Amino acid sequence: MGLHVVKNEAGEIGFRVQVGGGMGRTPIVGTVLREFLPWQQIMNYLEAVIRVYNRYGRRDNIYKARIKILVKAEGQRYIDDVEAEYKQILEHDGAPHTITQEEYDRVAASFVPPALATRVLQSAEKTDAELRHHAADDVQFARWLARNVAPHKNPALRAVTLSFKRLKQAPGDASADQLDTIAELADRFSAGEARVTHDQNVLLPWVHAEDLHALWIAARAAGFASANVHLLTDMIACPGGDFCALANARSIPVAEAITERYQDLDELDDLGEIDLHISGCINSCGHHHSGHIGILGVDKDGKEWYQVTLGGSDGSALSGTPQAGKVVGPSFSAAEVPGVIEAVLNTYRDTRESGENFIDTLRRVGHDAFKAAANGARFKVEEAA
Amino acid sequence: MKKTLNILSAEEHVDDGDPKVLQLANDADPLAIEECLADIERIDLHFPKFTDGRAYSQAFLLRRRLGFTGDIRATGDVLIDQLVQMERTGFSSAVLKEGVDATDAQRQFDRFASFYQGDAVKTAPHFAAGN
């Protein structure tokens, strides 16, 4: 179930309700059941969603015992059944889980912005001048400001991403010492708050703009200041066969090899924002289906192989309508993967128009040129021998 | 939570073809049997495997939608850690799977004093129940 908080034309808050999305061996984009459901009704509505699934979902095959399979197979009939059940919950049961304003207020009181440092802040002009001065002084700081720092609804604050993507650092891993350092940085710079992101980084959500330079120095010392947020090396990868009993192949060495190949920040900046997602098996913990470039570990005859997909999208502003990527061809050996990625990216560089992102070029040009480049990067038989 | 569920061993469960007892298959629609309920005192719902939870929805619909006030009994693969959910969805008795010790059940009911979500027994959620 996917809930997207939205406002309707009257400015009221509610949810766009999507059901039946998922990755795994059968990637499916969720079906929209309601474009706008008033927030007061969300629990009543989800009770209907779940009850219809429990009554009619498949039980004969564990791979198909999923809400996504039911929604896909039944389509409009599932939606009609949910709406009929929802009507019963409202009219017959008396809508017992309608959220009251009082309950909303009680819960909302737990989500107030934190009390920030009470010290007197310097003027925004002075802060801007200082940041400009430091950025002119040090290109690394300038890059970090551009890449890892995001605007905030409070103009005095910024949201800062601590990047965990660098050589010798497996995506998704953090040591006990690193966690201690995050805690210290959060206490010192972010009202004691840190968030783990979907992209396997850590976000500090309450940073004063005037503290950015001090934070950068501390983050750099801890190895969290790679200015690569949203770029190729800011990839998502599951633990893979190094740690996971389900995996068919290792993910971390593939992530490391690609990171090693793309160490030049100028080159990364030039390639722009790209989602690279790696999963070590079809369960898709690394979300390979939604990567602009996806890598999936597969097992053939007890050996590790990697399927490469192109054109996946997670539905974000950068990537457009969500969709699963398409496989470029037979799977590659681990040693071939960095060359395949390079061939695909070179095709992008050769065919892009000015200012065009990877995913937009791929959609405009079509998959064929990219597929040909990827398959052309296979080792010849004598090389592989 | 206060245990009202009547927990039975396999020996205590009587299944002798009494016409006042209805056995409902777990893929049957409980809403279709409304007219047959007049003289029914007990409905047995079946869990073929503990992972197959269709009988929870059946019990809920029998209690909430049809207002059935007789005994609703869980049979089949009934394990200790399902008993609280059974009571909350409207079951009033449960026949434990062979080999399961009923004395372990009480701990499950002691674990939580109350719940946020309403259910078939206490229909209002915590925030609307005046507590």
Interface residues (C-beta under 8 A of the other chain):
Chain A: M43 R51 N54 R55 R59 Q88 H92 D93 G94 P96 H97 I99 T100 E102 E103 R106
Chain B: D52 G53 R54 Y56 S57 F60 R64 R65 Q117 G118 T123 A124 P125 F127 A128
